[in-house]
Amino acid sequence: MPRLNVAPTRRNYLDIQRTLQRVQQGYDLLEKKRQILITELMAQVEAARRIKEEVNQAMAAAYEALRRAAVQSGMSGVMRESAAVRLEHSVTIRSRSVMGVPVPRIECEPGEFGPQFGLTAGASYLDDVVRRFWDAVPLVAELAEVENAVFRLAREVQRTQRRVKALEKTYIPLYKESLRYIEDALAERQREEFIVLRKVKHRRRAATHT
């Protein structure tokens, strides 16, 4: 197993030990961040699934209304009348932070709805088309918000996962192996010094008895 290329000294041992403690603390914080991000990501994925179903239903109703209007007035008539439609919507984009990840908040305020066509043949059908699409606008904005959040959170989860894995699989084992190497080297040095000391004592005793 790889280790740091350091001299097996007590000072290096203490320095590596302190570094390992900081790395383990960073690992714990990153793991907590990863869990929080995953929880938020799953909530946003579920919200996206629900809102997408609502958008699909709203758009299906809008296109069905468009089909009825086309049958009543002809597609050319619908296109001609639609050129006069004027509806304004207010869109505000803010952001919130989830563990340092900026997540957008999109607020859509549809303009005031009113009849868009005169008392012409098929006007009620055309007003229904406009109304259906008008109703779908806030849902589309909400879907854009959650899908953007899903993308950003998923990207941050992957980035955090890579950092967690690097600490877990590379750096923490590297420092632990370096500590074991220094411990073994210091223990071996201590045994050698003990053996040398015993030999010196034996020689001194032998010298005093001669």
C-alpha angles and dihedrals in degrees: 000000000000121000139178117282097239136133113261097247132140091242093053089047092056092044092051091045091055091046091050091052091053092046091051091049089051090049091052092049093047091049090052090048090050092052093049091048092049091050091051091044093053090049091052092046090053091047090050091051092050096045092045089057089051091048091049091051093047093047092046089054091047094051091046089054089048090052092052091048091050090052090050101042105014124250093268090054092050091050092048094050094043091062088073096053113115117180123156126203130193115224122188121187119199132156140225129199124241108187090328095315113122108227118188125238113202118195116190121191110188117218120253110286123224139151109299101191137054128241094291131135109285094011092129090054091049092048088052090053092052091045093051094051090042090056091051096055098081090046091052090050091050091049090051089053097052095040090052089049091050091052094049095043093047090051091050092047089055092047092048091045091055091051092047091049092048091053094043098044103030120016102036093047089045093056094041092052090048090052091050090050092052092044091052092045093049092047091050091048090050091051091049091049090049091051091048091048092051091050091051090050092049091050092049091050091048090050093052092052095052 
